[in-house]
């Protein structure tokens, strides 16, 4: 809408399972595929992103692509993160 600003970031990585979508922005959460493959990470990146976006009264939406992509590390999917922030009004 005209009252928000939105941008999206897409990546190809381990598939996010439907039951994980509500958890992936929780502190120290790492997806099952990531843990099973032994990928590194602390589970803080999306948690911090969500905290920052929320502090501006915004939201983060996650969408996982349907197409499976095979990489050297196994099965992956395209995942998009859409950030929506309210436009601020000028006070000048």
N, C-alpha and C positions, 0 to 999 in steps of 0.2 A: 504494500500500500504506500501512499505518498507520505505517511507519517513514520515510516521506518526506512532504514538503510540495511541492505542485505548483501552479503558476499558468501561465496562458497569456496571450500578447499576440498580437493579430491586427492585420493591416494589409492594405491593398489597395495593391499596387505592381507594378512590372515583374515579369513572370513569372520565377520561378527555374526554370531547366531542370534535368531530373533529374541530368545530369552535373555540375551546379554545387552540388548539395546538400552534398557533402563538402568543398567549398572555401569556402563563404560565410562561415565563421568564421575564415578565414586572414587574417593581417595584410595590409592594403592590397588585399584582393580586392574587386573590384566586378563584379557580374554583367554578362553580355553585353548584356542589354536596357538596363541602366542606362547602360553606356558608349555604346551605339549611340544612345540618346536624348539624350545630352549632359547627363544629370542630374548635379548636383554631388554631392560626397561624397568622403571620403578612404579609405573601406574599413576604418576603424578601429573603428566602433561595435560590430559583432557580434564582432570579435576581442576587444575589451575586455570585453564581456559574458561571452564564453566563459571568459576568463582569471579573471574574478571568480567566476563560478559554479564553475569547476574548483577554485579555491582553497578552496571550501567542500565539495569532493568531490561536486559536483552535475553535472548534465548539461543540455544544451539539445537539444531535438528540434525539427526543422523539418518542417512539413507544408504542401504547396501544394495549394490547392483546384483542383477540376476545372473549375469554371465560369469562363469568360473574361468579363471585364468591360471594356467599352469606356469610356475616359475621354478627356478633351481631349488627353491625351498619347499615346494609343494603347491597345494591349491590355495589360490588367493582370489579376492573379489575387489572390485572397485567400490570404495566407500567415500561418500560425500558428507561433509559437515557444513551446514548452512548456518551462519550467524546472522541474527536479526537484532538490530539496535534501534531504539527510538531516536528520531531526529531531535536535536535540541533546538530550542528557540533562541534566536539572537536577543540579547538584552541591551543592545546598544541603542 
